[in-house]
Amino acid sequence: MLDTNFIIKNKNTLDKKAGCGIYFLIENDEVVYVGQSVYAPTRLRTHLNSNKTKNYDSWFFEPCEEHWLNKRETEYIQKLKPKYNQFKNKKGKFRVPDSSYFKWLEHLESCNNNAFSAHGIDHTSPSAINMWAIAPCAFVAKYLLGRKLKFSNAARAGTLVEEAVVKVLTAGHTQDDATKDAVGEYNKACAFGASDADLKRGAAIPGMIENAIAELKQYGEPEMGTDLVYGKKQKKVEMLCKGDGWELPVIGYLDFYYPKHGLVVDLKTTMQAPSNMSDEHIRQGGFYRGAMGNQAVRFLYVTGKKAVWHEVPDHVPVLGEIKTILNRQEKFLSLGDAEKLRGFVPVNQGAYFWNGDEDLRREIYGI
């Protein structure tokens, strides 16, 4: 780190090629503010042209790589204690920012500035990516704070329908027996406090199973893989996503794989068949296509009355979108530890992840 004497001695020096780095505002040979910018000349020009909330008569610039900016800036603030980097506490006294952030930056540095590693995240999945894209607050609660979100009855119905279809297609169960088991398990889970929507979904389960089997039996017996997911075998697929200074495995599991047909099928249960695939399903399907090479990926949507097929579109731009989402997520995660992020992550109160977990959401976020 540079000392104050060096900064003052070399003030007002700014290379025309200056870009990313730390800048210092100086007044009467005293550093009064430390800031960071990916393009310092523009940032300094902003200070010069704006209504001055910070009084200064000169400046200094130190080049710094972008991934070191937060750490470097905090180190200088801790060392120099510039007056405009301080703020008032409740008693009206000035103090520098809490050192806990500095400790976080040290931890981040020990993880090679990979925020996923710093938070103990060693892989992700299409479902986790979609949760982040829809409701970052739910992601923080589940993956950073370790809070368990309820398994919704809609998800339960989908799991039970899929289990019944697998029993018929791969294990020789009759459709009637598999349906009876699925309906019995669902009714047991919904024995107390079932809503009208839950009851309607339960009544649709037999039709969902029948429609799924009718559509899938043309392909024969699927290859189910060896990994157990929620008690059923599924085929694991994986891709390594590399971003800005990080890499992270993305792992998913296939519902039904038909290698002889070059086909992957993802089964979705719904109360109303969609006319188009949602963004979440396109991301999920795009990942499957990328992981499975030349295999076709189709989503089968079944209601109690009918079945609808949708083909996953070109997966290349979808994989690019996933990478962009993860890059932005990693930058967010780099801002602090779980408790720090809990304090300012936007809260989507209407996200379906909170259905049945409203009290948990209020406990964590206060709303």
C-alpha positions in Angstrom: 0.0 0.0 0.0 1.1 3.6 -0.7 1.6 5.9 2.2 0.1 9.4 2.6 3.4 11.2 1.8 3.7 9.4 -1.5 0.1 10.1 -2.5 0.4 13.8 -1.6 3.8 14.2 -3.4 2.4 12.7 -6.6 -1.1 14.3 -6.6 -2.8 15.4 -9.8 -1.0 12.7 -11.8 -3.3 10.8 -14.0 -2.1 8.8 -17.0 -4.2 9.3 -20.1 -4.5 5.5 -20.3 -5.7 5.2 -16.7 -8.6 2.9 -16.3 -9.5 0.6 -13.4 -8.2 1.6 -10.0 -8.4 3.5 -6.7 -8.6 7.3 -6.7 -7.9 9.7 -3.8 -9.5 13.1 -3.3 -7.1 15.5 -1.5 -7.7 18.8 0.3 -4.9 20.9 1.8 -2.5 17.9 1.5 -4.9 15.6 3.3 -6.6 12.6 1.8 -10.3 13.3 2.4 -11.9 10.5 0.3 -11.0 7.1 -1.2 -13.1 5.7 -4.0 -12.9 3.0 -6.8 -13.8 3.0 -10.4 -13.4 0.7 -13.5 -12.6 3.9 -15.4 -11.1 6.6 -13.2 -11.1 9.6 -15.5 -14.9 9.5 -15.9 -15.4 9.1 -12.2 -13.1 12.0 -11.4 -14.9 14.1 -14.0 -18.2 13.3 -12.3 -16.8 14.6 -9.0 -15.5 17.8 -10.8 -18.8 18.5 -12.6 -21.3 17.7 -9.8 -22.5 19.9 -7.0 -19.6 19.5 -4.6 -20.6 17.4 -1.6 -16.9 16.7 -1.1 -14.4 19.6 -0.9 -11.0 18.8 -2.5 -8.4 20.6 -4.5 -6.4 17.7 -6.0 -6.4 14.0 -6.6 -4.3 10.9 -7.1 -4.9 7.6 -8.9 -3.5 4.1 -8.3 -4.1 1.4 -10.9 -5.8 -1.8 -9.6 -7.3 -4.9 -11.2 -11.0 -5.0 -11.0 -11.3 -8.1 -8.8 -9.1 -6.4 -6.1 -11.0 -3.1 -6.0 -13.2 -3.8 -3.0 -10.3 -5.2 -0.9 -7.9 -2.4 -1.9 -10.4 0.4 -1.3 -11.3 -1.0 2.1 -7.7 -1.3 3.1 -7.0 2.4 2.3 -10.2 3.5 4.1 -9.1 1.5 7.2 -5.6 2.9 7.0 -6.2 6.6 6.1 -9.6 7.1 7.7 -10.7 9.8 5.2 -13.3 12.1 6.5 -15.8 11.6 3.6 -15.6 7.8 4.0 -16.8 8.0 7.5 -20.4 8.2 8.6 -22.4 9.2 11.8 -23.6 6.6 14.2 -26.7 7.1 16.3 -24.8 9.3 18.8 -23.7 11.6 16.0 -20.1 10.5 16.3 -18.1 9.8 13.1 -16.5 6.3 12.6 -15.1 4.3 9.7 -17.1 1.4 8.3 -17.3 -1.8 10.3 -14.3 -4.0 9.9 -16.4 -7.1 9.4 -16.5 -6.3 5.7 -12.7 -6.2 5.7 -12.7 -9.6 7.4 -15.0 -10.9 4.7 -12.7 -9.6 2.0 -9.8 -11.5 3.6 -11.9 -14.6 3.5 -12.9 -14.0 -0.1 -9.2 -13.6 -1.0 -8.4 -16.9 0.7 -10.9 -18.5 -1.7 -9.1 -17.0 -4.7 -11.8 -14.3 -4.9 -14.3 -16.9 -5.9 -17.5 -15.9 -4.1 -19.2 -19.3 -4.7 -16.3 -21.0 -2.9 -16.4 -18.3 -0.2 -20.0 -19.2 0.6 -19.3 -23.0 0.5 -21.2 -23.4 -2.9 -19.4 -26.2 -4.8 -22.0 -26.7 -7.5 -25.4 -25.4 -8.7 -28.4 -26.7 -10.6 -31.0 -25.5 -13.0 -33.5 -25.3 -10.1 -31.1 -23.2 -8.0 -30.4 -21.0 -11.0 -34.1 -20.5 -11.5 -34.7 -19.7 -7.9 -32.0 -17.0 -8.0 -33.4 -15.6 -11.2 -37.0 -15.4 -9.8 -36.4 -14.7 -6.1 -32.9 -14.1 -4.8 -34.3 -13.8 -1.3 -35.4 -17.4 -1.4 -32.0 -18.5 -2.7 -30.3 -16.6 0.2 -32.6 -18.2 2.7 -32.1 -21.8 1.4 -28.5 -21.9 0.1 -26.7 -19.3 2.3 -28.7 -19.3 5.6 -29.5 -23.0 5.4 -33.2 -22.6 6.0 -35.4 -25.4 4.7 -38.3 -24.4 2.5 -41.5 -26.5 2.5 -42.1 -29.1 -0.2 -45.2 -27.7 -1.8 -48.2 -30.0 -2.6 -47.8 -29.0 -6.3 -44.2 -30.4 -6.3 -45.3 -33.4 -4.3 -48.0 -34.2 -6.9 -45.4 -34.0 -9.6 -43.0 -36.3 -7.8 -45.7 -38.9 -7.1 -47.0 -38.8 -10.7 -43.4 -39.3 -12.0 -42.8 -42.2 -9.6 -46.0 -43.9 -10.7 -45.1 -43.6 -14.4 -41.6 -45.0 -13.7 -43.2 -48.0 -11.9 -45.3 -48.8 -14.9 -42.7 -48.2 -17.6 -39.7 -49.9 -15.9 -40.8 -52.1 -13.0 -43.9 -53.9 -14.3 -46.5 -52.4 -12.1 -50.0 -52.1 -13.3 -51.3 -48.6 -14.0 -54.1 -49.1 -11.5 -51.7 -50.1 -8.7 -49.2 -47.3 -9.4 -52.1 -44.8 -9.5 -53.6 -46.1 -6.2 -50.2 -45.7 -4.5 -49.7 -42.2 -5.8 -53.1 -41.0 -4.8 -52.8 -42.6 -1.4 -49.5 -40.9 -0.6 -50.8 -37.5 -1.8 -54.0 -37.8 0.3 -51.9 -38.8 3.3 -49.7 -35.7 2.9 -52.7 -33.5 2.5 -54.8 -35.0 5.3 -54.6 -31.8 7.4 -55.1 -28.3 6.0 -55.5 -29.1 2.3 -56.7 -26.1 0.2 -59.3 -26.4 -2.5 -56.4 -26.1 -5.0 -54.7 -29.1 -3.3 -57.8 -31.2 -3.5 -58.3 -30.4 -7.2 -54.7 -31.3 -7.9 -55.2 -34.6 -6.0 -58.2 -35.4 -8.1 -56.2 -34.8 -11.3 -53.4 -37.2 -10.4 -55.0 -40.3 -12.0 -55.5 -38.5 -15.3 -52.0 -37.1 -15.2 -50.5 -40.6 -14.8 -52.7 -42.0 -17.6 -51.8 -39.2 -20.0 -48.1 -39.4 -19.3 -48.0 -43.2 -19.8 -50.0 -42.9 -23.0 -47.5 -40.4 -24.4 -44.3 -42.2 -23.2 -45.0 -45.8 -23.9 -44.3 -45.3 -27.6 -40.6 -44.9 -26.8 -40.3 -48.2 -24.7 -38.4 -48.5 -21.5 -36.3 -45.4 -20.5 -32.8 -45.5 -19.1 -33.1 -44.2 -15.6 -29.6 -43.9 -14.4 -28.2 -44.8 -11.0 -28.4 -41.7 -8.9 -31.2 -41.5 -6.3 -33.2 -38.3 -6.3 -36.1 -38.0 -3.9 -36.1 -41.8 -3.7 -36.1 -42.5 -7.4 -33.3 -43.3 -9.8 -32.3 -40.6 -12.3 -29.5 -40.0 -14.8 -27.1 -37.4 -13.7 -25.7 -34.8 -16.2 -23.1 -32.1 -15.6 -21.5 -29.2 -17.3 -18.7 -26.9 -16.0 -19.5 -23.2 -16.3 -16.5 -20.9 -16.3 -17.1 -17.2 -15.6 -15.1 -14.1 -14.6 -12.5 -15.6 -12.3 -14.6 -18.6 -11.2 -15.8 -22.0 -12.4 -18.8 -24.0 -11.1 -20.2 -27.4 -12.0 -23.9 -27.3 -13.0 -25.6 -30.6 -12.2 -29.0 -31.8 -13.2 -31.0 -35.1 -13.3 -33.0 -36.4 -16.2 -36.6 -37.6 -15.8 -36.6 -40.0 -18.8 -33.8 -40.8 -21.2 -34.3 -42.8 -24.4 -30.9 -43.3 -26.0 -32.2 -45.4 -28.9 -34.4 -42.4 -29.9 -31.8 -39.8 -29.0 -34.4 -38.2 -26.7 -34.6 -36.7 -23.2 -38.1 -36.1 -21.8 -38.8 -33.9 -18.8 -42.2 -34.5 -17.3 -44.2 -31.6 -15.9 -47.5 -31.9 -14.1 -49.8 -28.9 -14.3 -53.4 -27.9 -13.8 -53.4 -26.0 -17.1 -51.3 -27.0 -20.1 -49.1 -24.1 -21.3 -49.1 -22.7 -24.8 -45.4 -21.9 -24.5 -42.5 -22.9 -22.3 -41.6 -20.6 -19.4 -38.2 -19.0 -19.1 -37.4 -21.3 -16.2 -38.2 -24.4 -18.2 -36.3 -23.1 -21.2 -33.2 -22.6 -19.0 -33.6 -26.1 -17.6 -34.1 -27.7 -21.0 -31.3 -25.7 -22.6 -28.9 -27.0 -19.9 -30.0 -30.6 -20.7 -29.4 -30.1 -24.4 -26.0 -28.6 -23.7 -25.1 -31.5 -21.4 -26.4 -34.2 -23.6 -24.8 -33.1 -26.9 -27.0 -34.0 -29.9 -29.9 -35.5 -28.0 -33.3 -33.9 -28.5 -35.0 -32.5 -25.3 -38.7 -32.3 -25.1 -41.0 -31.3 -22.2 -44.2 -33.3 -21.7 -46.9 -31.3 -19.8 -49.7 -33.4 -18.4 -53.0 -32.3 -16.8 -55.8 -34.5 -15.6 -57.3 -34.2 -19.1 -54.6 -33.9 -21.7 -51.0 -33.9 -22.6 -49.0 -31.2 -24.5 -45.4 -31.4 -25.9 -42.9 -28.6 -26.2 -39.5 -28.8 -27.8 -36.6 -27.0 -26.3 -35.3 -24.2 -28.7 -31.7 -23.5 -29.6 -29.7 -24.1 -26.5 -26.6 -22.1 -27.3 -28.1 -18.7 -26.3 -29.7 -20.3 -23.3 -26.3 -21.5 -22.0 -25.0 -17.9 -22.5 -27.9 -16.6 -20.4 -27.2 -19.1 -17.7 -23.5 -17.9 -17.6 -24.6 -14.3 -17.4 -27.0 -15.1 -14.5 -24.2 -16.9 -12.7 -21.7 -14.1 -13.3 -24.2 -11.6 -11.8 -24.9 -14.0 -8.9 -21.2 -14.4 -8.1 -20.7 -10.6 -8.1 -23.6 -10.3 -5.6 -22.2 -13.0 -3.4 -18.9 -11.3 -3.3 -20.4 -8.3 -1.4 -20.5 -10.0 1.9 -21.3 -13.0 4.1 -24.8 -14.5 4.4 -25.9 -12.1 7.2 -24.7 -9.1 5.2 -26.5 -10.2 2.1 -29.7 -11.0 4.0 -29.8 -7.4 5.0 -30.2 -5.9 1.5 -31.3 -8.7 -0.9 -34.6 -7.6 -2.6 -37.5 -9.6 -1.2 -40.1 -10.9 -3.6 -43.0 -11.6 -1.3 -45.2 -13.0 -4.1 -42.7 -15.7 -5.3 -44.2 -19.1 -5.2 -41.2 -20.4 -3.3 -42.8 -18.8 -0.2 -46.2 -20.5 -0.6 -46.8 -22.0 2.9 -43.6 -20.4 4.2 -44.8 -16.8 4.7 -43.9 -17.0 8.4 -40.4 -18.1 7.6 -40.0 -15.2 5.1 -41.2 -12.7 7.7 -38.8 -14.2 10.3 -35.8 -13.9 7.9 -36.7 -10.6 6.2 -39.3 -8.9 8.4 -41.9 -8.6 5.6 
